[in-house]
Amino acid sequence: MVELGNLEASLAVFLTVMIVYVLVRIIYRLSVQLSDLKIQVASHDQRVKDAEVSARKDSVKRQRAVLKGDITELVAPWSMTAVNSVSELSFLGNPIDFIGFKGLDQDEEIEIKFIEVKSGKSQLTSKQRKIRDAVRAKRIEWVEVRIKEIEIEER
């Protein structure tokens, strides 16, 4: 017969081995989950870095396009054929870049032209399209404003 002390000792060893086995399995699963999590974090970090690089490249590209458009607006008056000379242009800036008065310098019949300078793939804004449509539909009039008297009081 097995003595009671040996049975208890065997049972204690068996339980200890089982507890160690369960703990090892739990630690192994946690280490696998931790590895998976590290991979996911690394992948996420890479996606964030890629998105940041892409956003920076896009920002630089847009800045260059704006700068190119600004330079084009500055150079455009000297290369336009819509007017005879730069002196026939009046700069507005917004919402339309220029109004041209072709023929003004040469005592000819004057043609009034609304001029918007664009470069690359830029398109008219909705306000600019409305102005273009009004000009094409000839919804244009002359308005003269006269100020009769200005009173200035000094104290």
Secondary structure, 3 states (H helix, E strand, C coil): CCCHHHHHHHHHHHHHHHHHHHHHHHHHHHHHHHHHHHHHHHHHHHHHHHHHHHHHHHHHHHHHHHHHHHHHHHHHHHHCCCCCCHHHEEECCCCCCEEEEECHHHCCCCEEEEECCCCCCCCCCHHHHHHHHHHHCCCCCCCCCCCCCCCCCCC
